[in-house]
């Protein structure tokens, strides 16, 4: 079983690689129906303008990302 701090690390590493950013913030994590749902924010640069993007990453019990979504705030 994954530990909560491992789930944070997996989600942050995934978002950093996918969005090519640093400064990813995990806001909530929830263990539900045998998966972890990690939500947070990350910075994003849109044509030289800084914005904040929210994300949700779903991680299965083996530590694999099963889905993700990103939305501008």
FITIPA-625091 format. One record per atom (N, C-alpha, C, CB): residue in one letter; x, y, z. Coordinates in steps of 0.2 Angstrom, whole numbers, plus 5000, padded with zeros to 4 digits. Glycine has a CB too. Layout:
+------+------+------+------+
: bake :   xx :   yy :   zz :
+------+------+------+------+
:    A :    X :    Y :    Z :
...
+------+------+------+------+
END
This chain:
+------+------+------+------+
: bake :   xx :   yy :   zz :
+------+------+------+------+
:    X : 5004 : 4994 : 5000 :
:    X : 5000 : 5000 : 5000 :
:    X : 5004 : 5006 : 5000 :
:    X : 4995 : 5000 : 5006 :
:    X : 5003 : 5011 : 4996 :
:    X : 5006 : 5017 : 4996 :
:    X : 5005 : 5021 : 5002 :
:    X : 5004 : 5021 : 4990 :
:    X : 5010 : 5025 : 5004 :
:    X : 5010 : 5029 : 5010 :
:    X : 5008 : 5036 : 5007 :
:    X : 5016 : 5030 : 5014 :
:    X : 5004 : 5040 : 5011 :
:    X : 5002 : 5047 : 5009 :
:    X : 5008 : 5051 : 5006 :
:    X : 4999 : 5050 : 5014 :
:    X : 5014 : 5051 : 5010 :
:    X : 5019 : 5055 : 5007 :
:    X : 5022 : 5053 : 5001 :
:    X : 5025 : 5055 : 5013 :
:    X : 5022 : 5046 : 4999 :
:    X : 5024 : 5044 : 4993 :
:    X : 5019 : 5046 : 4987 :
:    X : 5024 : 5036 : 4993 :
:    X : 5013 : 5047 : 4989 :
:    X : 5008 : 5049 : 4984 :
:    X : 5009 : 5056 : 4982 :
:    X : 5001 : 5048 : 4987 :
:    X : 5011 : 5060 : 4987 :
:    X : 5013 : 5067 : 4985 :
:    X : 5019 : 5067 : 4980 :
:    X : 5015 : 5071 : 4992 :
:    X : 5024 : 5063 : 4982 :
:    X : 5030 : 5063 : 4978 :
:    X : 5028 : 5061 : 4971 :
:    X : 5035 : 5059 : 4981 :
:    X : 5024 : 5056 : 4970 :
:    X : 5022 : 5054 : 4963 :
:    X : 5019 : 5059 : 4959 :
:    X : 5018 : 5047 : 4964 :
:    X : 5014 : 5062 : 4963 :
:    X : 5010 : 5067 : 4959 :
:    X : 5014 : 5073 : 4957 :
:    X : 5004 : 5070 : 4964 :
:    X : 5018 : 5076 : 4962 :
:    X : 5022 : 5082 : 4961 :
:    X : 5027 : 5080 : 4955 :
:    X : 5026 : 5084 : 4967 :
:    X : 5030 : 5074 : 4955 :
:    X : 5035 : 5073 : 4950 :
:    X : 5032 : 5072 : 4943 :
:    X : 5039 : 5066 : 4951 :
:    X : 5026 : 5069 : 4943 :
:    X : 5022 : 5069 : 4937 :
:    X : 5020 : 5076 : 4934 :
:    X : 5015 : 5065 : 4938 :
:    X : 5017 : 5080 : 4938 :
:    X : 5015 : 5087 : 4936 :
:    X : 5022 : 5091 : 4934 :
:    X : 5012 : 5091 : 4942 :
:    X : 5027 : 5090 : 4937 :
:    X : 5033 : 5094 : 4935 :
:    X : 5036 : 5092 : 4928 :
:    X : 5039 : 5093 : 4941 :
:    X : 5035 : 5085 : 4927 :
:    X : 5038 : 5083 : 4921 :
:    X : 5033 : 5085 : 4915 :
:    X : 5039 : 5075 : 4921 :
:    X : 5026 : 5084 : 4916 :
:    X : 5021 : 5085 : 4911 :
:    X : 5021 : 5092 : 4909 :
:    X : 5014 : 5083 : 4914 :
:    X : 5021 : 5097 : 4914 :
:    X : 5020 : 5104 : 4913 :
:    X : 5027 : 5108 : 4913 :
:    X : 5016 : 5107 : 4919 :
:    X : 5033 : 5104 : 4914 :
:    X : 5039 : 5107 : 4914 :
:    X : 5040 : 5113 : 4919 :
:    X : 5041 : 5109 : 4907 :
:    X : 5038 : 5112 : 4925 :
:    X : 5037 : 5118 : 4930 :
:    X : 5040 : 5115 : 4936 :
:    X : 5030 : 5120 : 4931 :
:    X : 5042 : 5120 : 4941 :
:    X : 5043 : 5119 : 4948 :
:    X : 5038 : 5123 : 4952 :
:    X : 5051 : 5121 : 4949 :
:    X : 5038 : 5121 : 4958 :
:    X : 5034 : 5125 : 4963 :
:    X : 5027 : 5122 : 4963 :
:    X : 5033 : 5132 : 4960 :
:    X : 5026 : 5115 : 4962 :
:    X : 5020 : 5112 : 4962 :
:    X : 5017 : 5111 : 4970 :
:    X : 5020 : 5105 : 4959 :
:    X : 5011 : 5113 : 4971 :
:    X : 5008 : 5113 : 4978 :
:    X : 5003 : 5108 : 4978 :
:    X : 5006 : 5120 : 4980 :
:    X : 5004 : 5103 : 4983 :
:    X : 4998 : 5098 : 4984 :
:    X : 4994 : 5101 : 4989 :
:    X : 5001 : 5091 : 4986 :
:    X : 4987 : 5102 : 4987 :
:    X : 4982 : 5105 : 4992 :
:    X : 4978 : 5100 : 4996 :
:    X : 4977 : 5109 : 4988 :
:    X : 4976 : 5094 : 4992 :
:    X : 4972 : 5089 : 4996 :
:    X : 4974 : 5082 : 4993 :
:    X : 4965 : 5090 : 4995 :
:    X : 4973 : 5077 : 4997 :
:    X : 4974 : 5070 : 4994 :
:    X : 4969 : 5066 : 4998 :
:    X : 4981 : 5067 : 4996 :
:    X : 4966 : 5062 : 4994 :
:    X : 4960 : 5058 : 4997 :
:    X : 4961 : 5050 : 4995 :
:    X : 4954 : 5061 : 4995 :
:    X : 4960 : 5046 : 4999 :
:    X : 4961 : 5039 : 4997 :
:    X : 4953 : 5036 : 4997 :
:    X : 4964 : 5034 : 5003 :
:    X : 4952 : 5034 : 4991 :
:    X : 4945 : 5033 : 4989 :
:    X : 4944 : 5027 : 4984 :
:    X : 4941 : 5039 : 4987 :
:    X : 4940 : 5022 : 4985 :
:    X : 4939 : 5017 : 4981 :
:    X : 4946 : 5014 : 4978 :
:    X : 4935 : 5019 : 4975 :
:    X : 4951 : 5013 : 4983 :
:    X : 4957 : 5010 : 4981 :
:    X : 4962 : 5014 : 4977 :
:    X : 4956 : 5003 : 4978 :
:    X : 4960 : 5020 : 4976 :
:    X : 4965 : 5025 : 4972 :
:    X : 4966 : 5031 : 4977 :
:    X : 4962 : 5027 : 4965 :
:    X : 4971 : 5034 : 4975 :
:    X : 4973 : 5041 : 4978 :
:    X : 4971 : 5046 : 4973 :
:    X : 4980 : 5041 : 4981 :
:    X : 4968 : 5051 : 4976 :
:    X : 4966 : 5057 : 4972 :
:    X : 4970 : 5063 : 4975 :
:    X : 4958 : 5059 : 4971 :
:    X : 4974 : 5066 : 4971 :
:    X : 4979 : 5071 : 4973 :
:    X : 4977 : 5078 : 4969 :
:    X : 4986 : 5070 : 4972 :
:    X : 4975 : 5083 : 4973 :
:    X : 4973 : 5089 : 4970 :
:    X : 4978 : 5095 : 4972 :
:    X : 4966 : 5091 : 4971 :
:    X : 4980 : 5099 : 4967 :
:    X : 4984 : 5105 : 4969 :
:    X : 4984 : 5110 : 4964 :
:    X : 4991 : 5102 : 4971 :
:    X : 4990 : 5114 : 4964 :
:    X : 4991 : 5120 : 4960 :
:    X : 4998 : 5120 : 4957 :
:    X : 4989 : 5126 : 4963 :
:    X : 4999 : 5123 : 4951 :
:    X : 5006 : 5124 : 4949 :
:    X : 5006 : 5130 : 4945 :
:    X : 5008 : 5117 : 4945 :
:    X : 5012 : 5133 : 4944 :
:    X : 5012 : 5139 : 4940 :
:    X : 5012 : 5137 : 4932 :
:    X : 5018 : 5143 : 4942 :
:    X : 5010 : 5141 : 4928 :
:    X : 5010 : 5140 : 4921 :
:    X : 5012 : 5147 : 4918 :
:    X : 5004 : 5137 : 4918 :
:    X : 5015 : 5147 : 4912 :
:    X : 5017 : 5153 : 4908 :
:    X : 5013 : 5153 : 4902 :
:    X : 5025 : 5154 : 4907 :
:    X : 5009 : 5158 : 4901 :
:    X : 5005 : 5158 : 4895 :
:    X : 5007 : 5164 : 4891 :
:    X : 4997 : 5158 : 4896 :
:    X : 5012 : 5163 : 4886 :
:    X : 5014 : 5169 : 4882 :
:    X : 5017 : 5174 : 4886 :
:    X : 5009 : 5172 : 4878 :
:    X : 5021 : 5172 : 4891 :
:    X : 5025 : 5177 : 4895 :
:    X : 5021 : 5180 : 4901 :
:    X : 5027 : 5183 : 4891 :
:    X : 5015 : 5177 : 4902 :
:    X : 5010 : 5179 : 4908 :
:    X : 5010 : 5174 : 4913 :
:    X : 5003 : 5182 : 4905 :
:    X : 5011 : 5175 : 4919 :
:    X : 5011 : 5170 : 4924 :
:    X : 5003 : 5168 : 4926 :
:    X : 5015 : 5171 : 4930 :
:    X : 5002 : 5162 : 4926 :
:    X : 4995 : 5160 : 4928 :
:    X : 4996 : 5154 : 4933 :
:    X : 4990 : 5158 : 4922 :
:    X : 4990 : 5153 : 4936 :
:    X : 4990 : 5147 : 4941 :
:    X : 4985 : 5142 : 4938 :
:    X : 4988 : 5149 : 4948 :
:    X : 4987 : 5135 : 4938 :
:    X : 4983 : 5130 : 4935 :
:    X : 4982 : 5125 : 4941 :
:    X : 4987 : 5127 : 4929 :
:    X : 4976 : 5123 : 4941 :
:    X : 4974 : 5117 : 4946 :
:    X : 4975 : 5111 : 4942 :
:    X : 4967 : 5118 : 4949 :
:    X : 4976 : 5105 : 4946 :
:    X : 4977 : 5099 : 4944 :
:    X : 4974 : 5094 : 4948 :
:    X : 4984 : 5097 : 4942 :
:    X : 4972 : 5088 : 4945 :
:    X : 4970 : 5082 : 4949 :
:    X : 4973 : 5076 : 4946 :
:    X : 4962 : 5081 : 4948 :
:    X : 4977 : 5072 : 4950 :
:    X : 4980 : 5066 : 4948 :
:    X : 4978 : 5060 : 4952 :
:    X : 4988 : 5067 : 4949 :
:    X : 4976 : 5055 : 4948 :
:    X : 4973 : 5049 : 4951 :
:    X : 4979 : 5044 : 4951 :
:    X : 4966 : 5047 : 4948 :
:    X : 4980 : 5041 : 4956 :
:    X : 4986 : 5036 : 4957 :
:    X : 4983 : 5029 : 4960 :
:    X : 4991 : 5039 : 4961 :
:    X : 4984 : 5024 : 4956 :
:    X : 4982 : 5017 : 4959 :
:    X : 4986 : 5015 : 4964 :
:    X : 4982 : 5012 : 4953 :
:    X : 4984 : 5009 : 4967 :
:    X : 4988 : 5006 : 4973 :
:    X : 4995 : 5004 : 4971 :
:    X : 4984 : 5001 : 4976 :
:    X : 4997 : 5003 : 4965 :
:    X : 5003 : 5001 : 4963 :
:    X : 5008 : 5007 : 4961 :
:    X : 5003 : 4997 : 4957 :
:    X : 5005 : 5013 : 4962 :
:    X : 5009 : 5020 : 4961 :
:    X : 5009 : 5022 : 4954 :
:    X : 5016 : 5018 : 4963 :
:    X : 5004 : 5019 : 4950 :
:    X : 5004 : 5022 : 4943 :
:    X : 4998 : 5027 : 4942 :
:    X : 5002 : 5016 : 4938 :
:    X : 5000 : 5032 : 4938 :
:    X : 4995 : 5037 : 4936 :
:    X : 4989 : 5034 : 4932 :
:    X : 4998 : 5043 : 4933 :
:    X : 4983 : 5034 : 4934 :
:    X : 4978 : 5032 : 4930 :
:    X : 4974 : 5037 : 4926 :
:    X : 4973 : 5028 : 4934 :
:    X : 4974 : 5043 : 4929 :
:    X : 4971 : 5049 : 4925 :
:    X : 4974 : 5055 : 4928 :
:    X : 4964 : 5049 : 4925 :
:    X : 4973 : 5061 : 4924 :
:    X : 4975 : 5067 : 4926 :
:    X : 4971 : 5073 : 4923 :
:    X : 4983 : 5069 : 4925 :
:    X : 4970 : 5078 : 4926 :
:    X : 4967 : 5084 : 4923 :
:    X : 4970 : 5090 : 4925 :
:    X : 4959 : 5084 : 4924 :
:    X : 4970 : 5095 : 4921 :
:    X : 4973 : 5102 : 4922 :
:    X : 4968 : 5107 : 4920 :
:    X : 4979 : 5103 : 4919 :
:    X : 4967 : 5113 : 4924 :
:    X : 4962 : 5118 : 4923 :
:    X : 4965 : 5125 : 4925 :
:    X : 4955 : 5117 : 4926 :
:    X : 4964 : 5130 : 4920 :
:    X : 4967 : 5136 : 4922 :
:    X : 4962 : 5139 : 4928 :
:    X : 4967 : 5141 : 4916 :
:    X : 4965 : 5143 : 4933 :
:    X : 4961 : 5145 : 4938 :
:    X : 4959 : 5153 : 4936 :
:    X : 4965 : 5145 : 4945 :
+------+------+------+------+
END
